[in-house]
Amino acid sequence: MLERLPAHESTQIVEAALPKGAHSAQLAQQLVEKAEGNPFFLEELRRVVLEQHLEDPVLSVPATIEAVILARLDRLSPTAKHLLQYAAVIGTDVSIPLLQVVAGLSDTDLAQALHQLQHAEFLYELPTHTDPMYTFQHALTQEVAYHSLVLHVRQQYHARIAHLLTTRFANARTLSTPERLAYHYSVADCPMQALPYWHRAGEQAMQQSATPQAVAHFQQGLSLLKYLPMTPERIQHELTL
């Protein structure tokens, strides 16, 4: 958890960051009061003011950090916003080749959207020797972007990601993390597809002597059985788990 800043330090940060003409004492005080010493909230408030190019010292700023992030999301281009939402569904660390296929973007559109998201400090690139990877600047940014999608759209994205991970992007890394596939299929409301991956994840954890993780994976699988009809296949899944 981030340590809260004292009011005078928060004020100094705001006044130093805002452009001339926008850092009146009233504006700075309003931002400091909203942030309540939370450095991440303070930084997001600063960004929302800069992005809006506001000069009014009595502007109305969002009351919560979630609202601030949503306001910043809405000022992105449609392509960049959708790309960030796709990335949020994929997870904290995002493979760019997978993201491009999921979002269905050309190389040019992908590069432009990623540049905007990096410039806005939503995503930053991870050093890697394999496929290009990006990660979220903050976990709360991912959470807000994720929940900005309605449930049925999120489910569609999860199903598409799971399908791509088992087909076009099936590799050693995917096979070594069956809980990732199990999660995507579970959230996509595809219990039958999720069950074998929860089973595989549990067995893998047992082989690594990670008993609590194994139990958690098996329980995740068992929890899905209530959504399936009572068939011989369902009974076999239950006995196996």
C-alpha positions as semicolon CSV with decimal commas, in nm:
position;residue;x (nm);y (nm);z (nm)
1;M;0,000;0,000;0,000
2;L;0,129;0,346;-0,093
3;E;0,229;0,567;0,199
4;R;0,016;0,881;0,225
5;L;0,183;1,215;0,169
6;P;0,148;1,511;0,405
7;A;-0,060;1,802;0,273
8;H;0,235;2,035;0,216
9;E;0,417;1,775;0,001
10;S;0,100;1,709;-0,198
11;T;0,059;2,081;-0,260
12;Q;0,419;2,115;-0,376
13;I;0,375;1,826;-0,623
14;V;0,055;1,976;-0,766
15;E;0,190;2,327;-0,801
16;A;0,512;2,205;-0,963
17;A;0,329;1,981;-1,209
18;L;0,051;2,207;-1,333
19;P;0,120;2,450;-1,619
20;K;0,128;2,822;-1,558
21;G;-0,216;2,973;-1,541
22;A;-0,372;2,655;-1,405
23;H;-0,204;2,628;-1,067
24;S;-0,402;2,876;-0,862
25;A;-0,407;2,816;-0,489
26;Q;-0,774;2,719;-0,512
27;L;-0,715;2,458;-0,781
28;A;-0,414;2,311;-0,604
29;Q;-0,604;2,294;-0,277
30;Q;-0,898;2,121;-0,444
31;L;-0,675;1,851;-0,593
32;V;-0,491;1,799;-0,265
33;E;-0,817;1,761;-0,073
34;K;-0,953;1,511;-0,324
35;A;-0,638;1,298;-0,316
36;E;-0,620;1,285;0,066
37;G;-0,249;1,215;0,051
38;N;-0,277;0,917;-0,186
39;P;0,015;0,968;-0,429
40;F;-0,143;0,759;-0,706
41;F;-0,473;0,947;-0,676
42;L;-0,281;1,275;-0,673
43;E;-0,091;1,180;-0,987
44;E;-0,410;1,076;-1,168
45;L;-0,580;1,403;-1,070
46;R;-0,282;1,596;-1,201
47;R;-0,301;1,408;-1,531
48;V;-0,674;1,467;-1,571
49;V;-0,621;1,842;-1,531
50;L;-0,335;1,846;-1,781
51;E;-0,525;1,638;-2,034
52;Q;-0,825;1,868;-2,017
53;H;-0,606;2,181;-2,036
54;L;-0,824;2,334;-1,770
55;E;-0,773;2,694;-1,667
56;D;-1,075;2,738;-1,441
57;P;-0,960;2,744;-1,077
58;V;-1,301;2,623;-0,961
59;L;-1,322;2,324;-1,195
60;S;-1,512;2,015;-1,089
61;V;-1,284;1,714;-1,060
62;P;-1,392;1,353;-1,008
63;A;-1,447;1,256;-0,646
64;T;-1,291;0,908;-0,652
65;I;-0,980;0,761;-0,806
66;E;-1,194;0,520;-1,008
67;A;-1,387;0,812;-1,153
68;V;-1,061;0,989;-1,238
69;I;-0,934;0,686;-1,429
70;L;-1,266;0,647;-1,612
71;A;-1,254;1,014;-1,711
72;R;-0,905;0,963;-1,852
73;L;-1,014;0,648;-2,037
74;D;-1,295;0,840;-2,203
75;R;-1,048;1,095;-2,342
76;L;-0,849;0,828;-2,523
77;S;-0,913;0,764;-2,891
78;P;-1,170;0,485;-2,943
79;T;-0,898;0,251;-3,072
80;A;-0,666;0,315;-2,776
81;K;-0,950;0,276;-2,526
82;H;-1,062;-0,056;-2,675
83;L;-0,702;-0,178;-2,685
84;L;-0,659;-0,096;-2,315
85;Q;-0,982;-0,282;-2,234
86;Y;-0,864;-0,587;-2,429
87;A;-0,533;-0,568;-2,242
88;A;-0,716;-0,551;-1,908
89;V;-0,900;-0,875;-1,990
90;I;-0,578;-1,051;-2,090
91;G;-0,415;-0,973;-1,756
92;T;-0,154;-0,763;-1,582
93;D;0,125;-0,854;-1,826
94;V;0,019;-0,845;-2,189
95;S;0,177;-1,015;-2,489
96;I;0,157;-0,769;-2,778
97;P;0,120;-1,034;-3,054
98;L;-0,178;-1,182;-2,863
99;L;-0,322;-0,837;-2,797
100;Q;-0,298;-0,742;-3,163
101;V;-0,485;-1,053;-3,278
102;V;-0,750;-1,023;-3,007
103;A;-0,810;-0,657;-3,093
104;G;-0,790;-0,717;-3,469
105;L;-0,566;-0,415;-3,536
106;S;-0,323;-0,347;-3,818
107;D;0,043;-0,285;-3,735
108;T;-0,006;0,089;-3,787
109;D;-0,317;0,119;-3,571
110;L;-0,158;-0,096;-3,300
111;A;0,157;0,117;-3,291
112;Q;-0,043;0,441;-3,272
113;A;-0,269;0,313;-2,994
114;L;0,024;0,175;-2,792
115;H;0,207;0,506;-2,829
116;Q;-0,096;0,692;-2,692
117;L;-0,133;0,451;-2,400
118;Q;0,236;0,479;-2,316
119;H;0,230;0,858;-2,344
120;A;-0,073;0,867;-2,112
121;E;0,119;0,633;-1,877
122;F;-0,146;0,363;-1,873
123;L;0,096;0,097;-2,001
124;Y;0,471;0,061;-2,014
125;E;0,694;-0,186;-2,197
126;L;0,864;-0,469;-2,012
127;P;1,222;-0,572;-2,096
128;T;1,204;-0,917;-2,252
129;H;1,399;-1,142;-2,486
130;T;1,084;-1,300;-2,630
131;D;0,763;-1,141;-2,760
132;P;0,707;-0,773;-2,677
133;M;0,529;-0,743;-2,341
134;Y;0,351;-0,451;-2,178
135;T;0,218;-0,413;-1,826
136;F;-0,020;-0,178;-1,651
137;Q;0,123;0,121;-1,470
138;H;-0,102;0,038;-1,174
139;A;-0,326;-0,257;-1,084
140;L;-0,621;-0,024;-1,023
141;T;-0,595;0,103;-1,381
142;Q;-0,637;-0,253;-1,507
143;E;-0,931;-0,310;-1,273
144;V;-1,114;0,005;-1,381
145;A;-1,053;-0,064;-1,751
146;Y;-1,174;-0,422;-1,704
147;H;-1,497;-0,323;-1,530
148;S;-1,567;-0,051;-1,784
149;L;-1,681;-0,338;-2,010
150;V;-2,028;-0,483;-1,957
151;L;-2,038;-0,844;-1,839
152;H;-2,139;-1,015;-2,163
153;V;-1,866;-0,830;-2,355
154;R;-1,604;-0,931;-2,098
155;Q;-1,719;-1,292;-2,133
156;Q;-1,681;-1,272;-2,510
157;Y;-1,329;-1,133;-2,474
158;H;-1,230;-1,405;-2,226
159;A;-1,364;-1,677;-2,456
160;R;-1,176;-1,532;-2,754
161;I;-0,852;-1,506;-2,556
162;A;-0,883;-1,865;-2,429
163;H;-0,949;-1,991;-2,782
164;L;-0,646;-1,809;-2,919
165;L;-0,423;-1,934;-2,636
166;T;-0,519;-2,295;-2,713
167;T;-0,482;-2,260;-3,090
168;R;-0,277;-1,984;-3,249
169;F;-0,070;-1,905;-2,939
170;A;-0,035;-2,254;-2,793
171;N;0,324;-2,283;-2,671
172;A;0,528;-2,412;-2,380
173;R;0,443;-2,110;-2,165
174;T;0,070;-2,158;-2,220
175;L;0,088;-2,529;-2,146
176;S;0,286;-2,461;-1,829
177;T;0,014;-2,230;-1,693
178;P;-0,314;-2,423;-1,730
179;E;-0,471;-2,212;-1,453
180;R;-0,456;-1,918;-1,696
181;L;-0,670;-2,101;-1,950
182;A;-0,896;-2,234;-1,675
183;Y;-0,953;-1,880;-1,551
184;H;-1,040;-1,739;-1,895
185;Y;-1,281;-2,023;-1,972
186;S;-1,441;-1,996;-1,626
187;V;-1,502;-1,622;-1,652
188;A;-1,625;-1,670;-2,009
189;D;-1,899;-1,896;-1,866
190;C;-1,757;-2,204;-2,041
191;P;-1,739;-2,452;-1,751
192;M;-1,696;-2,765;-1,962
193;Q;-1,388;-2,620;-2,131
194;A;-1,251;-2,490;-1,799
195;L;-1,275;-2,817;-1,605
196;P;-0,985;-3,009;-1,763
197;Y;-0,756;-2,709;-1,719
198;W;-0,841;-2,672;-1,348
199;H;-0,768;-3,044;-1,316
200;R;-0,437;-3,007;-1,499
201;A;-0,345;-2,704;-1,288
202;G;-0,418;-2,898;-0,970
203;E;-0,210;-3,196;-1,079
204;Q;0,076;-2,968;-1,176
205;A;0,068;-2,800;-0,835
206;M;0,068;-3,142;-0,663
207;Q;0,378;-3,243;-0,860
208;Q;0,547;-2,928;-0,730
209;S;0,439;-3,008;-0,371
210;A;0,225;-2,693;-0,369
211;T;-0,067;-2,854;-0,187
212;P;-0,266;-2,536;-0,100
213;Q;-0,255;-2,423;-0,464
214;A;-0,356;-2,771;-0,581
215;V;-0,654;-2,776;-0,345
216;A;-0,758;-2,430;-0,465
217;H;-0,743;-2,537;-0,831
218;F;-0,943;-2,856;-0,768
219;Q;-1,202;-2,658;-0,571
220;Q;-1,233;-2,409;-0,854
221;G;-1,313;-2,697;-1,085
222;L;-1,562;-2,851;-0,842
223;S;-1,741;-2,517;-0,808
224;L;-1,819;-2,523;-1,181
225;L;-1,999;-2,858;-1,169
226;K;-2,321;-2,700;-1,039
227;Y;-2,362;-2,530;-1,376
228;L;-2,358;-2,862;-1,566
229;P;-2,643;-3,111;-1,612
230;M;-2,623;-3,442;-1,424
231;T;-2,466;-3,660;-1,695
232;P;-2,211;-3,943;-1,681
233;E;-1,948;-3,698;-1,804
234;R;-2,024;-3,456;-1,520
235;I;-2,006;-3,736;-1,263
236;Q;-1,670;-3,847;-1,402
237;H;-1,536;-3,490;-1,375
238;E;-1,653;-3,474;-1,014
239;L;-1,490;-3,805;-0,921
240;T;-1,166;-3,708;-1,092
241;L;-1,146;-3,371;-0,916
